[in-house]
Each structure stands twice: as structure tokens, then as C-alpha cells.
Amino acid sequence: MGSFFKSDIVREELEQINSMQEEIYSHAMRFPTMSRQEKLEHIEQLTELLLKQKIMYTRVSLSDDPEAVEMKENLNRSMQMMGFPPHVDLNHFFDSMNKTIDALKEHIDK
């Protein structure tokens, strides 16, 4: 394992991201039936998760550790499988997700 993933900070952040993803995904299908407050809390969790993912992506992007480079390449390939053109920076995806989250916030009371 490269030194990037041996970092306590990186490992803790990845564990938090994974835990948050599991929590959010486990409730995602219930979103339409959630109370207004539950929806707001869910959206706040999404916002926090997205920020943590963006920070981790930045860390990965700045690292020259071979495993971090490989992770970035895998993320970029995943983006292409989701329909994003090759060579689109993952930050574009984060910006797109922020717009989606903002739209969710706007439609809670409608």
C-alpha cells in the first residue's frame, strides 16, 4: 500500500465517507415520503458528503502516490461510464451535484 492510504487522516476520511454513503443510500428511497425536516436533514447529509468527497478527490489529485493516481484514474473511468465525456474533471461532477442538491432544497415545499 502506498503512503497516501497509510495516512491516518486519509483512512479516517475514507471511513467517514463510506459510512455516510451507506447511511444516505439506505434512506434515499424513502425521500418522497420523508417529513420536511427529514428531507432537510437528508439534504444536509448529502451536502456534507459531497464536500468530503470533493476534498478527498483534491487530495488524490495532488498526490503522486501510485495508488492515489490509480484511484483518480478509476474515478475518471467511472465518470465516463456515467456518461461524462473523457477528460472532464470530476470537479464538474461535484458542481453538477451541488446544483441538483440546490434544486432539491428549492422543491421541498412545493
N, C-alpha and C positions, 0 to 999 in steps of 0.2 A: 504494500500500500504506500502510495506517495505521501509526502509530508503534509500536503494540503488537507487530506482527510484524517490525518492523525491529530490535527489541531482540536483541542477541547472545545473551543468556540464553534468551529465548523460542525463538529459532531453534535453539539447541543442544539445548534440552529436547525440542522437537518432533522433531528429527532422532533423538535417542536413543529417544524413544517409538516412532517409526516403525521404527527398526532393531530394537528389542526385540519389537515386534509381529510383524515378519517372522520373526524367529528363533523365537519361541514358536509361531506358527501353522505354521511349517514342520515342527515336531516334534509337534504336537498329536495327529495321527492315530496316532502311534507310542506314545502314552501307555500304553495297556494292555499293551504288550509291553516297556516300559522296565524296567530293573532298579530296585530300591528306591531306590538312590542317585540314579539319573537322574530318577526321579519326584520325589524331594525337591528336586533342583536345578530341575526344571521348575516346581514349585510355588513355589519361592523366586523364580524369574524372574517368574511371574505376580503374585506379591505385590508385587514391586518395580515392575512395570509399572503395576499398579493404583494404587499410591501416586503415581507420576509423573503418571498421568492425572488423578488427583484434584487434585493440586497445580495442574496446568495448567488444569483446569476452574475452580478457585478463582480463578486469575489472570484467566482470561477473564471470569468473573462479576464481578470487581471493576473491570474496565476499562470505560471509556466510549468506547473507540476503536470506530468504526463496524464495522470488520472483526471485532473481538473480539465485539461484540454479535451480529453476523450468525453467527459461528461458534457462539456459545451457542444461538442460535435453531435452527440446523441440528442441533446435538446433541440439543436437546429434541425436534425433529421426528423424529429417528432413534429416540429412546426411545419415542415414540408408535407408530412403525412396528413396534417390537419388542413392543408390547402393553402398555406402561405407560400409565396414564391421563394425559390432559393435565394440565399444571401440577404433575406430580410432579418434584421436584427431582432432578437427576442424582445427587446425593449418596445418595439412596435406592438407586439402581442400584449405586453403589460399595459400600454396606453389604451389599446382596444378594450381590454378587460376593465380598466378604470371607467371608460365610457359606458360599458354595459352595467357596471355597478351603479354609476350615477343614474342611469335610466331606471334601474330597479328602485332606487330611492324615490325618484320622481313619481313612480306609478303605485307606490304603496297605498296611497289614499284615494286612488281612482277606482 
